Amino acid sequence: MIFIYPSSAGRNFDEIIRTIDSLQLTDKYGVFTPANWKNGEKVIIPPAENDENNNIKRKLPENEETILPYLRFTPQPDF
């Protein structure tokens, strides 16, 4: 995460915490977080994770919501 605006403009600490939570979650479970995601909301199963490759799906909750073949949401796992 890079702040490219002057330090005199202030910082949004909610966004810093959100980014740290997202990085920790994606590192542990290999999921993506959508724009404006907040801790506890649904996460995205990466498109590269197909049904034949169940490595990531073993770590995630069962109730997956498929919007499009490449856009699948799942409840956030505990971390």
C-alpha positions as CSV (number, residue, x, y, z in Angstrom):
1,M,0.0,0.0,0.0
2,I,1.5,3.3,-1.0
3,F,0.3,6.7,0.0
4,I,1.2,9.2,-2.7
5,Y,-0.5,12.3,-1.4
6,P,1.1,14.8,1.0
7,S,1.2,13.8,4.7
8,S,-0.5,17.1,5.5
9,A,-3.7,15.7,3.9
10,G,-4.1,13.1,6.7
11,R,-4.7,9.4,6.6
12,N,-7.7,7.1,6.7
13,F,-6.8,4.6,9.3
14,D,-9.9,2.5,8.6
15,E,-8.5,1.9,5.1
16,I,-5.1,1.0,6.6
17,I,-6.6,-1.6,8.9
18,R,-8.9,-2.9,6.0
19,T,-5.8,-3.3,3.9
20,I,-3.9,-5.2,6.6
21,D,-6.9,-7.5,7.2
22,S,-7.2,-8.2,3.5
23,L,-3.5,-9.0,3.1
24,Q,-3.6,-11.4,6.1
25,L,-6.7,-13.1,4.8
26,T,-5.5,-13.4,1.2
27,D,-2.1,-14.8,2.5
28,K,-3.7,-17.4,4.7
29,Y,-6.5,-18.6,2.5
30,G,-5.5,-17.5,-1.1
31,V,-8.8,-15.6,-1.6
32,F,-9.4,-12.2,-3.1
33,T,-11.2,-9.3,-1.4
34,P,-13.5,-7.1,-3.5
35,A,-13.4,-3.3,-3.6
36,N,-14.6,-1.7,-0.4
37,W,-14.5,-5.1,1.4
38,K,-14.8,-5.1,5.2
39,N,-13.7,-7.8,7.6
40,G,-16.5,-10.3,7.9
41,E,-17.9,-9.8,4.4
42,K,-17.9,-12.3,1.5
43,V,-14.6,-12.9,-0.3
44,I,-13.9,-14.0,-3.9
45,I,-12.5,-17.4,-4.9
46,P,-9.8,-16.8,-7.4
47,P,-10.8,-17.7,-11.0
48,A,-7.7,-20.0,-11.3
49,E,-9.2,-22.2,-8.6
50,N,-11.4,-24.6,-10.6
51,D,-13.4,-27.6,-9.5
52,E,-10.6,-30.0,-10.3
53,N,-8.2,-28.0,-8.1
54,N,-9.8,-28.2,-4.6
55,N,-6.7,-27.1,-2.6
56,I,-8.3,-23.7,-1.7
57,K,-11.8,-25.0,-1.4
58,R,-10.9,-27.3,1.4
59,K,-10.0,-24.3,3.5
60,L,-13.2,-22.3,2.7
61,P,-16.8,-22.5,3.9
62,E,-19.1,-24.8,1.8
63,N,-21.8,-22.4,0.7
64,E,-20.3,-20.9,-2.5
65,E,-22.3,-18.3,-4.6
66,T,-21.5,-18.4,-8.3
67,I,-22.3,-15.2,-10.1
68,L,-20.3,-16.1,-13.3
69,P,-17.9,-19.0,-13.9
70,Y,-15.0,-16.7,-13.1
71,L,-16.8,-14.8,-10.2
72,R,-17.5,-16.9,-7.2
73,F,-18.1,-15.6,-3.7
74,T,-17.8,-17.5,-0.4
75,P,-18.3,-16.4,3.2
76,Q,-15.1,-15.1,4.8
77,P,-13.2,-17.9,6.6
78,D,-12.2,-17.2,10.2
79,F,-8.7,-15.8,10.6
